[in-house]
Amino acid sequence: MSVSRAKSEIRIEVYVWQPVVRWSLWMMVVCILVLATTGYLIGNPVLFTRNEVLIMSNVKFIHYVAALVFSTAVFVRLLWLFVGNEYASWRGLIPVSAERRHNAFETLKWYLFLKMDSPGAIGHNALAGMAYGTIFGLCLIEILTGHSLYTMQQPGGVGWMVATFGAQQLRLVHHMLTWVFMMFLIHHVYSVFLCSMSEREGLVEAMFNGYKFIKEKRLDTRR
């Protein structure tokens, strides 16, 4: 660890986000954008041909490849909840302790501008952790509905979810969750820059190199 000074407070460089956490995050972001774009085209098809190749066939292929990458990134991140460091742990998503529940309440007040100072956290604050946990759950639903709908492309292939819930219901859920992810992505970008500018802990940079600059007094409270 190295030491830096900001606003007359000692800050310590702490390695927080491991490579798996960072890579899976960026893979999911890129895949969501690709999936949303190709998914929109699948729902509103462009029926033109070029060199005797139907454009929509290529769009569907890109959509499914991105879905496989997205599924892999999500499952790797979920695995890392149990084998990663303390900041990647599932305990950062579920507020099992009274301290984390208090942090979630205080963070909510800060987000609503009811208090001036952020309660902060070295990893995810408790409120962000709960949001991530919810999003991961929705990702699993999106993956299941998407792969189930894909089975309909195979000759005689109908997955159990299609047979149980019906294709139209699965399409509706799959489509609506896309908008949920897009809205969350917009809000998440806002929150990241808000926290980065107010807390001055290098949050944006940490998404690339894994290091945050944490106030020494915050580290002291953990000892």
C-alpha positions as CSV (number, residue, x, y, z in Angstrom):
1,M,0.0,0.0,0.0
2,S,1.1,3.6,-0.7
3,V,0.0,6.8,1.0
4,S,-1.3,10.0,-0.6
5,R,-2.8,13.2,0.8
6,A,-6.1,14.8,-0.3
7,K,-7.9,17.7,1.5
8,S,-5.4,17.4,4.4
9,E,-6.6,13.8,5.1
10,I,-4.4,10.8,4.8
11,R,-5.6,8.3,2.2
12,I,-4.2,4.8,1.7
13,E,-4.2,3.0,-1.6
14,V,-6.1,-0.3,-1.1
15,Y,-6.4,-3.0,-3.7
16,V,-10.1,-3.7,-3.8
17,W,-11.3,-5.1,-7.1
18,Q,-9.7,-8.2,-8.4
19,P,-9.2,-8.8,-12.2
20,V,-12.1,-11.2,-12.4
21,V,-14.5,-8.7,-10.9
22,R,-13.3,-5.9,-13.3
23,W,-13.3,-8.1,-16.4
24,S,-16.7,-9.6,-15.8
25,L,-18.1,-6.1,-15.2
26,W,-16.8,-4.8,-18.5
27,M,-17.9,-7.9,-20.3
28,M,-21.4,-7.6,-19.0
29,V,-21.6,-3.9,-19.9
30,V,-20.5,-4.5,-23.5
31,C,-22.7,-7.5,-23.9
32,I,-25.8,-5.6,-22.5
33,L,-25.3,-2.9,-25.1
34,V,-24.8,-5.4,-27.9
35,L,-27.8,-7.5,-26.8
36,A,-30.0,-4.5,-26.4
37,T,-29.2,-3.3,-29.9
38,T,-29.5,-6.7,-31.6
39,G,-32.6,-7.5,-29.5
40,Y,-34.3,-4.4,-30.7
41,L,-33.6,-5.3,-34.3
42,I,-34.9,-8.8,-33.7
43,G,-38.1,-7.3,-32.4
44,N,-38.2,-4.8,-35.3
45,P,-36.5,-6.8,-38.1
46,V,-34.8,-5.3,-41.1
47,L,-35.8,-7.5,-44.0
48,F,-33.1,-6.6,-46.5
49,T,-30.6,-9.0,-48.1
50,R,-27.0,-8.4,-49.0
51,N,-25.1,-10.9,-51.1
52,E,-27.9,-13.4,-50.7
53,V,-27.4,-13.4,-46.9
54,L,-30.3,-12.4,-44.7
55,I,-29.2,-9.6,-42.5
56,M,-31.4,-10.7,-39.6
57,S,-29.6,-14.1,-39.6
58,N,-26.4,-12.3,-38.8
59,V,-28.1,-10.1,-36.2
60,K,-29.5,-13.2,-34.4
61,F,-26.1,-14.9,-34.5
62,I,-24.4,-11.8,-32.9
63,H,-27.2,-11.7,-30.3
64,Y,-26.7,-15.3,-29.3
65,V,-22.9,-15.1,-29.2
66,A,-23.2,-12.0,-27.0
67,A,-25.7,-14.0,-24.9
68,L,-23.2,-16.8,-24.4
69,V,-20.4,-14.3,-23.4
70,F,-22.9,-12.5,-21.0
71,S,-23.9,-15.8,-19.4
72,T,-20.3,-16.7,-18.9
73,A,-19.5,-13.4,-17.3
74,V,-22.5,-13.5,-15.0
75,F,-21.7,-17.1,-13.8
76,V,-18.0,-16.3,-13.3
77,R,-19.0,-13.3,-11.2
78,L,-21.5,-15.3,-9.2
79,L,-18.8,-17.9,-8.6
80,W,-16.4,-15.2,-7.4
81,L,-19.0,-14.3,-4.7
82,F,-17.7,-17.4,-2.9
83,V,-14.0,-17.6,-3.9
84,G,-13.0,-13.9,-4.3
85,N,-11.6,-11.5,-1.7
86,E,-13.7,-9.9,1.0
87,Y,-14.8,-7.0,-1.3
88,A,-16.1,-9.5,-4.0
89,S,-17.9,-11.6,-1.4
90,W,-21.7,-12.3,-1.3
91,R,-21.6,-10.5,2.1
92,G,-21.2,-7.3,0.2
93,L,-24.5,-7.9,-1.6
94,I,-26.6,-9.1,1.2
95,P,-26.7,-6.9,4.4
96,V,-26.5,-9.7,6.9
97,S,-24.9,-7.5,9.6
98,A,-26.4,-4.6,11.5
99,E,-23.5,-2.4,10.3
100,R,-24.3,-3.1,6.7
101,R,-28.0,-2.4,7.2
102,H,-27.1,0.9,8.9
103,N,-24.7,1.7,6.0
104,A,-27.6,1.1,3.5
105,F,-29.9,3.5,5.4
106,E,-27.3,6.2,5.7
107,T,-26.3,5.8,2.0
108,L,-29.9,6.2,1.0
109,K,-30.2,9.4,3.0
110,W,-27.1,10.6,1.2
111,Y,-28.4,9.7,-2.2
112,L,-31.6,11.6,-1.4
113,F,-29.5,14.7,-0.3
114,L,-30.7,14.4,3.3
115,K,-27.2,14.4,4.6
116,M,-24.0,16.0,3.3
117,D,-21.4,13.3,3.9
118,S,-21.4,9.8,2.4
119,P,-21.0,7.0,4.9
120,G,-18.8,5.3,2.3
121,A,-17.4,1.8,2.1
122,I,-14.2,0.2,1.0
123,G,-15.9,-2.1,-1.4
124,H,-19.6,-1.7,-2.4
125,N,-21.6,0.4,-0.1
126,A,-24.5,-1.6,1.3
127,L,-27.2,0.0,-0.9
128,A,-25.2,-0.6,-4.1
129,G,-24.5,-4.1,-3.0
130,M,-28.2,-4.8,-2.6
131,A,-28.8,-3.3,-6.0
132,Y,-26.1,-5.5,-7.5
133,G,-27.7,-8.6,-5.8
134,T,-31.0,-7.8,-7.4
135,I,-29.5,-7.2,-10.8
136,F,-27.7,-10.5,-10.7
137,G,-31.0,-12.2,-9.9
138,L,-32.6,-10.5,-12.9
139,C,-29.6,-11.5,-15.0
140,L,-30.3,-15.1,-14.3
141,I,-34.0,-14.7,-15.3
142,E,-32.9,-12.9,-18.5
143,I,-30.4,-15.8,-19.3
144,L,-33.0,-18.5,-18.6
145,T,-35.7,-16.8,-20.7
146,G,-33.3,-16.0,-23.6
147,H,-31.9,-19.5,-23.8
148,S,-35.4,-21.0,-23.6
149,L,-36.6,-18.8,-26.4
150,Y,-33.6,-19.9,-28.5
151,T,-34.6,-23.5,-28.2
152,M,-37.6,-22.6,-30.4
153,Q,-35.1,-22.0,-33.3
154,Q,-34.2,-25.7,-33.3
155,P,-36.3,-28.2,-35.2
156,G,-38.9,-29.5,-32.7
157,G,-37.1,-27.9,-29.9
158,V,-39.2,-26.4,-27.1
159,G,-37.7,-25.9,-23.7
160,W,-39.5,-26.6,-20.5
161,M,-39.9,-22.9,-19.7
162,V,-41.6,-22.3,-23.1
163,A,-43.8,-25.3,-22.5
164,T,-44.7,-24.2,-19.0
165,F,-45.1,-20.4,-19.3
166,G,-45.6,-19.9,-23.0
167,A,-43.4,-18.2,-25.6
168,Q,-45.2,-14.8,-25.5
169,Q,-44.9,-14.5,-21.7
170,L,-41.2,-15.3,-21.9
171,R,-40.7,-12.8,-24.7
172,L,-42.4,-10.1,-22.6
173,V,-40.3,-10.8,-19.5
174,H,-37.1,-10.9,-21.6
175,H,-38.0,-7.6,-23.4
176,M,-39.0,-5.8,-20.2
177,L,-35.8,-6.8,-18.4
178,T,-33.8,-5.3,-21.2
179,W,-35.3,-1.9,-20.3
180,V,-34.6,-2.5,-16.6
181,F,-30.9,-3.2,-17.4
182,M,-30.7,-0.1,-19.6
183,M,-32.2,2.1,-16.9
184,F,-30.0,0.6,-14.2
185,L,-26.9,1.2,-16.5
186,I,-27.8,4.9,-16.8
187,H,-28.4,5.2,-13.1
188,H,-25.2,3.3,-12.3
189,V,-23.1,5.6,-14.4
190,Y,-24.6,8.6,-12.6
191,S,-24.0,7.0,-9.2
192,V,-20.4,6.1,-10.0
193,F,-19.5,9.6,-11.0
194,L,-21.4,11.1,-8.1
195,C,-19.5,8.9,-5.6
196,S,-16.2,9.4,-7.4
197,M,-16.4,13.2,-7.3
198,S,-17.8,13.5,-3.7
199,E,-15.7,10.8,-2.0
200,R,-12.5,11.3,-4.1
201,E,-11.5,7.7,-3.6
202,G,-10.6,7.0,-7.3
203,L,-13.7,4.9,-7.9
204,V,-13.7,5.3,-11.7
205,E,-10.0,4.5,-11.9
206,A,-10.6,1.5,-9.6
207,M,-12.8,0.0,-12.3
208,F,-9.7,-0.3,-14.5
209,N,-6.8,-0.9,-12.0
210,G,-8.6,-2.2,-8.9
211,Y,-7.2,0.4,-6.5
212,K,-9.1,2.9,-4.3
213,F,-7.8,5.6,-2.1
214,I,-9.4,5.1,1.3
215,K,-9.4,7.6,4.2
216,E,-7.1,6.2,7.0
217,K,-9.7,6.8,9.6
218,R,-12.1,4.6,7.8
219,L,-9.6,1.8,7.8
220,D,-8.9,2.4,11.5
221,T,-12.6,1.7,12.3
222,R,-12.2,-1.8,10.9
223,R,-9.2,-2.7,13.1
